[in-house]
Amino acid sequence: MQATIGDTLVVRLPENPTTGHQWQFELPAGLSLLADETAPARGAPGAAGERVLRLRADAPGRHALSAQLRRSWEGGAAPTAQFAVTVDVA
């Protein structure tokens, strides 16, 4: 993913917090968090919604953003899903 300093980046990932599964992000130093929101599902109660992160590109370079979908109480259990993207900021 390409960005310029000051750009706002939006990451949307499916999430169903009613099951306990939530994304846990590792945010690199060159990106700052502007907002972390949960967009509820439309339709049936308990259906999966979205986790929406808004980030700002603050420093030039290559920045690795990663996340793992897991239940916080399961400790060292393997994540249900993983997400990774490299952001090249000019």
N, CA, C and O atoms as CSV, one atom per row, in Angstrom:
chain,resi,resn,atom,element,x,y,z
A,1,MET,N,N,0.851,-1.159,0.000
A,1,MET,CA,C,0.000,0.000,0.000
A,1,MET,C,C,0.902,1.227,0.000
A,1,MET,O,O,1.894,1.276,0.727
A,2,GLN,N,N,0.558,2.206,-0.808
A,2,GLN,CA,C,1.329,3.442,-0.921
A,2,GLN,C,C,0.605,4.566,-0.188
A,2,GLN,O,O,-0.624,4.639,-0.214
A,3,ALA,N,N,1.362,5.438,0.463
A,3,ALA,CA,C,0.786,6.585,1.163
A,3,ALA,C,C,1.793,7.727,1.168
A,3,ALA,O,O,2.987,7.527,0.944
A,4,THR,N,N,1.295,8.904,1.424
A,4,THR,CA,C,2.117,10.095,1.580
A,4,THR,C,C,1.951,10.585,3.013
A,4,THR,O,O,0.898,10.387,3.619
A,5,ILE,N,N,2.971,11.214,3.551
A,5,ILE,CA,C,2.879,11.717,4.919
A,5,ILE,C,C,1.618,12.570,5.058
A,5,ILE,O,O,1.353,13.450,4.239
A,6,GLY,N,N,0.854,12.294,6.100
A,6,GLY,CA,C,-0.393,13.010,6.361
A,6,GLY,C,C,-1.634,12.303,5.842
A,6,GLY,O,O,-2.750,12.655,6.223
A,7,ASP,N,N,-1.454,11.305,4.974
A,7,ASP,CA,C,-2.612,10.556,4.449
A,7,ASP,C,C,-3.318,9.811,5.573
A,7,ASP,O,O,-2.693,9.369,6.537
A,8,THR,N,N,-4.638,9.680,5.430
A,8,THR,CA,C,-5.426,8.858,6.333
A,8,THR,C,C,-5.676,7.519,5.652
A,8,THR,O,O,-6.122,7.468,4.505
A,9,LEU,N,N,-5.386,6.440,6.366
A,9,LEU,CA,C,-5.581,5.084,5.862
A,9,LEU,C,C,-6.729,4.455,6.645
A,9,LEU,O,O,-6.844,4.658,7.854
A,10,VAL,N,N,-7.572,3.697,5.966
A,10,VAL,CA,C,-8.700,3.038,6.618
A,10,VAL,C,C,-8.555,1.533,6.424
A,10,VAL,O,O,-8.403,1.047,5.303
A,11,VAL,N,N,-8.605,0.803,7.539
A,11,VAL,CA,C,-8.533,-0.658,7.526
A,11,VAL,C,C,-9.865,-1.178,8.053
A,11,VAL,O,O,-10.285,-0.813,9.151
A,12,ARG,N,N,-10.529,-2.027,7.275
A,12,ARG,CA,C,-11.804,-2.632,7.677
A,12,ARG,C,C,-11.644,-4.143,7.687
A,12,ARG,O,O,-11.265,-4.747,6.683
A,13,LEU,N,N,-11.936,-4.744,8.830
A,13,LEU,CA,C,-11.825,-6.194,8.959
A,13,LEU,C,C,-13.097,-6.742,9.593
A,13,LEU,O,O,-13.638,-6.121,10.508
A,14,PRO,N,N,-13.591,-7.897,9.127
A,14,PRO,CA,C,-14.792,-8.485,9.730
A,14,PRO,C,C,-14.493,-8.912,11.168
A,14,PRO,O,O,-13.442,-9.483,11.455
A,15,GLU,N,N,-15.434,-8.624,12.056
A,15,GLU,CA,C,-15.243,-8.954,13.464
A,15,GLU,C,C,-16.595,-9.231,14.106
A,15,GLU,O,O,-17.593,-8.586,13.783
A,16,ASN,N,N,-16.618,-10.196,15.019
A,16,ASN,CA,C,-17.846,-10.506,15.744
A,16,ASN,C,C,-17.527,-10.536,17.239
A,16,ASN,O,O,-17.289,-11.606,17.800
A,17,PRO,N,N,-17.522,-9.359,17.889
A,17,PRO,CA,C,-17.148,-9.311,19.292
A,17,PRO,C,C,-18.101,-10.068,20.214
A,17,PRO,O,O,-17.739,-10.365,21.352
A,18,THR,N,N,-19.304,-10.385,19.754
A,18,THR,CA,C,-20.233,-11.141,20.607
A,18,THR,C,C,-19.728,-12.566,20.852
A,18,THR,O,O,-20.160,-13.217,21.803
A,19,THR,N,N,-18.818,-13.054,20.004
A,19,THR,CA,C,-18.218,-14.384,20.205
A,19,THR,C,C,-16.897,-14.292,20.968
A,19,THR,O,O,-16.284,-15.310,21.287
A,20,GLY,N,N,-16.467,-13.069,21.254
A,20,GLY,CA,C,-15.194,-12.860,21.933
A,20,GLY,C,C,-14.023,-12.663,20.993
A,20,GLY,O,O,-12.940,-12.280,21.437
A,21,HIS,N,N,-14.209,-12.912,19.712
A,21,HIS,CA,C,-13.125,-12.742,18.742
A,21,HIS,C,C,-12.986,-11.260,18.393
A,21,HIS,O,O,-13.906,-10.633,17.869
A,22,GLN,N,N,-11.812,-10.728,18.700
A,22,GLN,CA,C,-11.530,-9.330,18.378
A,22,GLN,C,C,-10.122,-9.218,17.813
A,22,GLN,O,O,-9.225,-9.979,18.173
A,23,TRP,N,N,-9.950,-8.242,16.911
A,23,TRP,CA,C,-8.644,-8.011,16.307
A,23,TRP,C,C,-7.738,-7.309,17.308
A,23,TRP,O,O,-8.150,-6.354,17.966
A,24,GLN,N,N,-6.509,-7.783,17.419
A,24,GLN,CA,C,-5.479,-7.167,18.239
A,24,GLN,C,C,-4.380,-6.704,17.293
A,24,GLN,O,O,-3.730,-7.515,16.633
A,25,PHE,N,N,-4.180,-5.390,17.234
A,25,PHE,CA,C,-3.270,-4.788,16.260
A,25,PHE,C,C,-1.902,-4.505,16.849
A,25,PHE,O,O,-1.766,-4.203,18.035
A,26,GLU,N,N,-0.888,-4.608,15.995
A,26,GLU,CA,C,0.463,-4.157,16.305
A,26,GLU,C,C,0.729,-2.978,15.376
A,26,GLU,O,O,0.939,-3.144,14.174
A,27,LEU,N,N,0.715,-1.796,15.957
A,27,LEU,CA,C,0.831,-0.560,15.185
A,27,LEU,C,C,2.291,-0.109,15.136
A,27,LEU,O,O,2.897,0.103,16.186
A,28,PRO,N,N,2.871,0.043,13.939
A,28,PRO,CA,C,4.263,0.479,13.833
A,28,PRO,C,C,4.398,1.965,14.182
A,28,PRO,O,O,3.427,2.720,14.142
A,29,ALA,N,N,5.607,2.356,14.518
A,29,ALA,CA,C,5.881,3.726,14.957
A,29,ALA,C,C,5.544,4.785,13.892
A,29,ALA,O,O,5.212,5.914,14.253
A,30,GLY,N,N,5.619,4.461,12.619
A,30,GLY,CA,C,5.388,5.450,11.566
A,30,GLY,C,C,3.931,5.733,11.251
A,30,GLY,O,O,3.628,6.594,10.426
A,31,LEU,N,N,3.017,5.006,11.911
A,31,LEU,CA,C,1.581,5.216,11.717
A,31,LEU,C,C,0.957,5.542,13.071
A,31,LEU,O,O,1.318,4.938,14.081
A,32,SER,N,N,0.030,6.486,13.096
A,32,SER,CA,C,-0.651,6.788,14.362
A,32,SER,C,C,-2.142,6.499,14.230
A,32,SER,O,O,-2.738,6.649,13.163
A,33,LEU,N,N,-2.714,6.085,15.335
A,33,LEU,CA,C,-4.127,5.725,15.393
A,33,LEU,C,C,-4.975,6.975,15.551
A,33,LEU,O,O,-4.799,7.731,16.506
A,34,LEU,N,N,-5.897,7.195,14.616
A,34,LEU,CA,C,-6.841,8.313,14.701
A,34,LEU,C,C,-8.171,7.864,15.308
A,34,LEU,O,O,-8.777,8.600,16.087
A,35,ALA,N,N,-8.629,6.656,14.953
A,35,ALA,CA,C,-9.899,6.138,15.459
A,35,ALA,C,C,-9.904,4.623,15.377
A,35,ALA,O,O,-9.328,4.030,14.464
A,36,ASP,N,N,-10.564,4.007,16.347
A,36,ASP,CA,C,-10.725,2.552,16.405
A,36,ASP,C,C,-12.190,2.315,16.741
A,36,ASP,O,O,-12.614,2.533,17.876
A,37,GLU,N,N,-12.968,1.867,15.753
A,37,GLU,CA,C,-14.407,1.739,15.917
A,37,GLU,C,C,-14.898,0.353,15.518
A,37,GLU,O,O,-14.250,-0.354,14.746
A,38,THR,N,N,-16.040,-0.015,16.052
A,38,THR,CA,C,-16.715,-1.234,15.646
A,38,THR,C,C,-18.003,-0.837,14.951
A,38,THR,O,O,-18.841,-0.141,15.524
A,39,ALA,N,N,-18.157,-1.283,13.709
A,39,ALA,CA,C,-19.386,-1.022,12.950
A,39,ALA,C,C,-20.278,-2.250,13.105
A,39,ALA,O,O,-19.927,-3.330,12.629
A,40,PRO,N,N,-21.427,-2.099,13.764
A,40,PRO,CA,C,-22.293,-3.266,13.985
A,40,PRO,C,C,-22.857,-3.807,12.678
A,40,PRO,O,O,-22.962,-3.103,11.674
A,41,ALA,N,N,-23.212,-5.074,12.731
A,41,ALA,CA,C,-23.798,-5.730,11.568
A,41,ALA,C,C,-25.224,-5.256,11.356
A,41,ALA,O,O,-25.913,-4.846,12.290
A,42,ARG,N,N,-25.634,-5.323,10.140
A,42,ARG,CA,C,-27.042,-5.073,9.813
A,42,ARG,C,C,-27.722,-6.423,9.710
A,42,ARG,O,O,-27.148,-7.376,9.182
A,43,GLY,N,N,-28.916,-6.503,10.203
A,43,GLY,CA,C,-29.631,-7.775,10.104
A,43,GLY,C,C,-29.752,-8.447,11.445
A,43,GLY,O,O,-30.098,-7.807,12.438
A,44,ALA,N,N,-29.472,-9.725,11.482
A,44,ALA,CA,C,-29.688,-10.559,12.663
A,44,ALA,C,C,-28.814,-10.137,13.833
A,44,ALA,O,O,-27.641,-9.815,13.645
A,45,PRO,N,N,-29.375,-10.134,15.046
A,45,PRO,CA,C,-28.564,-9.853,16.235
A,45,PRO,C,C,-27.449,-10.891,16.367
A,45,PRO,O,O,-27.663,-12.078,16.118
A,46,GLY,N,N,-26.256,-10.433,16.762
A,46,GLY,CA,C,-25.125,-11.337,16.924
A,46,GLY,C,C,-24.343,-11.603,15.655
A,46,GLY,O,O,-23.332,-12.305,15.686
A,47,ALA,N,N,-24.798,-11.050,14.531
A,47,ALA,CA,C,-24.076,-11.249,13.271
A,47,ALA,C,C,-22.769,-10.451,13.294
A,47,ALA,O,O,-22.637,-9.468,14.023
A,48,ALA,N,N,-21.827,-10.887,12.498
A,48,ALA,CA,C,-20.527,-10.220,12.440
A,48,ALA,C,C,-20.659,-8.814,11.871
A,48,ALA,O,O,-21.445,-8.561,10.959
A,49,GLY,N,N,-19.870,-7.911,12.434
A,49,GLY,CA,C,-19.798,-6.545,11.934
A,49,GLY,C,C,-18.411,-6.300,11.375
A,49,GLY,O,O,-17.797,-7.187,10.782
A,50,GLU,N,N,-17.923,-5.077,11.574
A,50,GLU,CA,C,-16.596,-4.710,11.079
A,50,GLU,C,C,-15.828,-3.950,12.146
A,50,GLU,O,O,-16.405,-3.197,12.931
A,51,ARG,N,N,-14.539,-4.155,12.161
A,51,ARG,CA,C,-13.638,-3.324,12.958
A,51,ARG,C,C,-13.042,-2.334,11.979
A,51,ARG,O,O,-12.521,-2.732,10.937
A,52,VAL,N,N,-13.110,-1.052,12.294
A,52,VAL,CA,C,-12.639,-0.004,11.395
A,52,VAL,C,C,-11.555,0.806,12.104
A,52,VAL,O,O,-11.811,1.433,13.132
A,53,LEU,N,N,-10.355,0.788,11.553
A,53,LEU,CA,C,-9.247,1.573,12.069
A,53,LEU,C,C,-8.953,2.693,11.089
A,53,LEU,O,O,-8.893,2.475,9.879
A,54,ARG,N,N,-8.774,3.878,11.614
A,54,ARG,CA,C,-8.325,5.019,10.813
A,54,ARG,C,C,-6.939,5.393,11.324
A,54,ARG,O,O,-6.751,5.685,12.505
A,55,LEU,N,N,-5.974,5.377,10.407
A,55,LEU,CA,C,-4.578,5.622,10.746
A,55,LEU,C,C,-4.048,6.797,9.938
A,55,LEU,O,O,-4.540,7.086,8.848
A,56,ARG,N,N,-3.045,7.468,10.481
A,56,ARG,CA,C,-2.389,8.548,9.737
A,56,ARG,C,C,-0.939,8.148,9.487
A,56,ARG,O,O,-0.256,7.648,10.380
A,57,ALA,N,N,-0.484,8.375,8.264
A,57,ALA,CA,C,0.916,8.137,7.900
A,57,ALA,C,C,1.733,9.312,8.420
A,57,ALA,O,O,1.577,10.440,7.952
A,58,ASP,N,N,2.610,9.044,9.394
A,58,ASP,CA,C,3.355,10.120,10.050
A,58,ASP,C,C,4.813,10.227,9.648
A,58,ASP,O,O,5.399,11.306,9.733
A,59,ALA,N,N,5.410,9.123,9.210
A,59,ALA,CA,C,6.845,9.137,8.929
A,59,ALA,C,C,7.130,8.374,7.637
A,59,ALA,O,O,6.476,7.373,7.344
A,60,PRO,N,N,8.115,8.854,6.861
A,60,PRO,CA,C,8.470,8.137,5.636
A,60,PRO,C,C,9.096,6.789,5.960
A,60,PRO,O,O,9.676,6.594,7.028
A,61,GLY,N,N,8.966,5.870,5.021
A,61,GLY,CA,C,9.572,4.555,5.183
A,61,GLY,C,C,8.568,3.446,4.958
A,61,GLY,O,O,7.432,3.676,4.543
A,62,ARG,N,N,9.018,2.241,5.242
A,62,ARG,CA,C,8.193,1.038,5.082
A,62,ARG,C,C,7.739,0.600,6.474
A,62,ARG,O,O,8.560,0.337,7.352
A,63,HIS,N,N,6.410,0.524,6.662
A,63,HIS,CA,C,5.838,0.223,7.970
A,63,HIS,C,C,4.936,-1.008,7.866
A,63,HIS,O,O,4.048,-1.066,7.015
A,64,ALA,N,N,5.170,-1.988,8.740
A,64,ALA,CA,C,4.402,-3.235,8.731
A,64,ALA,C,C,3.301,-3.167,9.784
A,64,ALA,O,O,3.576,-3.078,10.980
A,65,LEU,N,N,2.059,-3.209,9.326
A,65,LEU,CA,C,0.896,-3.237,10.208
A,65,LEU,C,C,0.388,-4.670,10.237
A,65,LEU,O,O,0.185,-5.282,9.189
A,66,SER,N,N,0.182,-5.208,11.444
A,66,SER,CA,C,-0.314,-6.577,11.533
A,66,SER,C,C,-1.368,-6.679,12.629
A,66,SER,O,O,-1.441,-5.842,13.530
A,67,ALA,N,N,-2.186,-7.732,12.527
A,67,ALA,CA,C,-3.241,-7.961,13.515
A,67,ALA,C,C,-3.535,-9.449,13.592
A,67,ALA,O,O,-3.320,-10.201,12.641
A,68,GLN,N,N,-4.029,-9.844,14.743
A,68,GLN,CA,C,-4.452,-11.229,14.949
A,68,GLN,C,C,-5.856,-11.219,15.537
A,68,GLN,O,O,-6.167,-10.441,16.439
A,69,LEU,N,N,-6.695,-12.099,15.006
A,69,LEU,CA,C,-8.053,-12.244,15.509
A,69,LEU,C,C,-8.037,-13.337,16.561
A,69,LEU,O,O,-7.730,-14.492,16.265
A,70,ARG,N,N,-8.371,-12.964,17.798
A,70,ARG,CA,C,-8.310,-13.940,18.884
A,70,ARG,C,C,-9.229,-13.538,20.025
A,70,ARG,O,O,-9.741,-12.420,20.081
A,71,ARG,N,N,-9.420,-14.484,20.929
A,71,ARG,CA,C,-10.136,-14.223,22.173
A,71,ARG,C,C,-9.085,-13.892,23.229
A,71,ARG,O,O,-8.132,-14.650,23.413
A,72,SER,N,N,-9.250,-12.781,23.915
A,72,SER,CA,C,-8.230,-12.316,24.852
A,72,SER,C,C,-7.964,-13.300,25.981
A,72,SER,O,O,-6.843,-13.357,26.487
A,73,TRP,N,N,-8.943,-14.060,26.382
A,73,TRP,CA,C,-8.777,-14.979,27.509
A,73,TRP,C,C,-8.140,-16.317,27.124
A,73,TRP,O,O,-7.881,-17.145,27.997
A,74,GLU,N,N,-7.885,-16.538,25.839
A,74,GLU,CA,C,-7.316,-17.817,25.417
A,74,GLU,C,C,-5.786,-17.834,25.436
A,74,GLU,O,O,-5.169,-18.788,24.961
A,75,GLY,N,N,-5.186,-16.798,25.975
A,75,GLY,CA,C,-3.737,-16.778,26.179
A,75,GLY,C,C,-2.917,-17.091,24.947
A,75,GLY,O,O,-2.961,-16.355,23.961
A,76,GLY,N,N,-2.165,-18.186,25.001
A,76,GLY,CA,C,-1.250,-18.545,23.929
A,76,GLY,C,C,-1.858,-19.347,22.800
A,76,GLY,O,O,-1.122,-19.890,21.977
A,77,ALA,N,N,-3.182,-19.441,22.729
A,77,ALA,CA,C,-3.827,-20.191,21.646
A,77,ALA,C,C,-3.548,-19.520,20.303
A,77,ALA,O,O,-3.383,-18.303,20.226
A,78,ALA,N,N,-3.500,-20.320,19.265
A,78,ALA,CA,C,-3.280,-19.784,17.914
A,78,ALA,C,C,-4.429,-18.846,17.532
A,78,ALA,O,O,-5.580,-19.101,17.885
A,79,PRO,N,N,-4.120,-17.762,16.813
A,79,PRO,CA,C,-5.186,-16.855,16.391
A,79,PRO,C,C,-6.118,-17.520,15.387
A,79,PRO,O,O,-5.721,-18.433,14.663
A,80,THR,N,N,-7.351,-17.056,15.353
A,80,THR,CA,C,-8.337,-17.556,14.404
A,80,THR,C,C,-8.008,-17.087,12.984
A,80,THR,O,O,-8.222,-17.813,12.014
A,81,ALA,N,N,-7.486,-15.860,12.879
A,81,ALA,CA,C,-7.116,-15.285,11.577
A,81,ALA,C,C,-5.991,-14.274,11.801
A,81,ALA,O,O,-5.757,-13.809,12.917
A,82,GLN,N,N,-5.305,-13.950,10.707
A,82,GLN,CA,C,-4.245,-12.949,10.768
A,82,GLN,C,C,-4.385,-11.986,9.605
A,82,GLN,O,O,-4.936,-12.325,8.558
A,83,PHE,N,N,-3.873,-10.770,9.808
A,83,PHE,CA,C,-3.895,-9.741,8.779
A,83,PHE,C,C,-2.540,-9.049,8.804
A,83,PHE,O,O,-1.990,-8.788,9.874
A,84,ALA,N,N,-2.007,-8.754,7.632
A,84,ALA,CA,C,-0.741,-8.007,7.550
A,84,ALA,C,C,-0.726,-7.202,6.266
A,84,ALA,O,O,-1.178,-7.655,5.214
A,85,VAL,N,N,-0.191,-5.990,6.383
A,85,VAL,CA,C,-0.030,-5.132,5.211
A,85,VAL,C,C,1.213,-4.266,5.442
A,85,VAL,O,O,1.494,-3.853,6.567
A,86,THR,N,N,1.942,-4.002,4.369
A,86,THR,CA,C,3.084,-3.102,4.434
A,86,THR,C,C,2.672,-1.779,3.809
A,86,THR,O,O,2.138,-1.737,2.700
A,87,VAL,N,N,2.930,-0.700,4.539
A,87,VAL,CA,C,2.577,0.629,4.068
A,87,VAL,C,C,3.883,1.359,3.739
A,87,VAL,O,O,4.721,1.574,4.614
A,88,ASP,N,N,4.043,1.734,2.470
A,88,ASP,CA,C,5.201,2.505,2.031
A,88,ASP,C,C,4.815,3.966,2.017
A,88,ASP,O,O,3.987,4.392,1.213
A,89,VAL,N,N,5.425,4.741,2.921
A,89,VAL,CA,C,5.097,6.162,3.058
A,89,VAL,C,C,6.215,6.990,2.442
A,89,VAL,O,O,7.388,6.830,2.777
A,90,ALA,N,N,5.825,7.873,1.539
A,90,ALA,CA,C,6.797,8.762,0.887
A,90,ALA,C,C,6.660,10.174,1.422
A,90,ALA,O,O,7.391,11.069,0.997
